[in-house]
């Protein structure tokens, strides 16, 4: 599916439907609003439900990490270099930089005969505030292993080792590692990303743009993978090790626990998010203004509307902790707090948008 034409996007669908609206309240007032385009597709990219234009072109950022990690398994690199399941989860992760994340990435690099300086991502403080405070208290500072993308980069370096090429310059789009990654992303999504323009992600990795429905198609193909297929191994690794995909109190970890094996989710910067479901469908969404607070609320609301999550489900902590106990309902209407910790508002899908969403998704409820 070619979608670049003289620098513009060629849309295959008719007029776009209205995007979903997420609103932020403060007391009785609606203080802010965010527009969200979303699409539900099957493994062929057929649009089952949508709001907004499903051919909206987006750089998915970290929402596509599982697609980027596919080559690690498909090329045989994971098996050849003894990559464990929790390491595969890290390859798909935006981890919090907690001690266990850092130790696991460090051990993985050491096994490859490499070290933190070989990572192309820049140094970063842990995303987890407690981990950052502990690191500072020990007199430490941000390192490349603490970067939330260090697991993805360890996967790239493993692929370089397997291909027998120098890891130097492995983030260059023309490097054999990125050529394999782009080729597999193109194959999974059906989009010509291996022949289109490339930008640079926050971690230095190449980032491409995809029609939202193509992103969903690729994620659906992972979710629907059979027992002997590379996608199944990645999905099973994320499901088995939710803490390694994000971390304590993080949304992806909580949703992996709540879905209980029925799917996986992945957040990306600038309001991107995906969910792959075990019926071979997938959701992909983009918040127009890039607000992450709207992305999570919209995705959870969609999963509830599709019958994949029960608002009353209590999300517990099976591995290393997911943070304070919450219910799915707490994620559907995320609280807005003040400096004293008082709840003063919520982030929620607007009532009219919720009605349209229910109508759009009702034929696909399980």
Secondary structure, DSSP 4 states (H G I P E B T S, - for coil): ---EETTEEPP-SSSPPPPEEEEEEETTEEEEEEEEEEEEE-TT--EEEEES-TT-EEE-GGGGHHHHHHHHHHTTHHHHTT--HHHHHHHT------HHHHHHHHHHHHHTT--GGG--SPPB--SSHHHHHHHHHTT---BTTTSTTHHHHHHHHHHHHHHT---TTTTSTTSHHHHHHHHHHHHHH-S-GGGS--EE-TTS-EE-EEEHHHHHHHHHHHHT--TTSHHHHHHHHHHHTHHHHS-TT-HHHHHHHHHTTSEEEEEETTTEEEEEETTS-EEEEEETT--HHHHHHHHHHHHHHTTSS-TT-EE--SSS--SS-EEHHHHHSEEEE-TTS-EEEEEEE-HHHHHHHHHHHGGG--
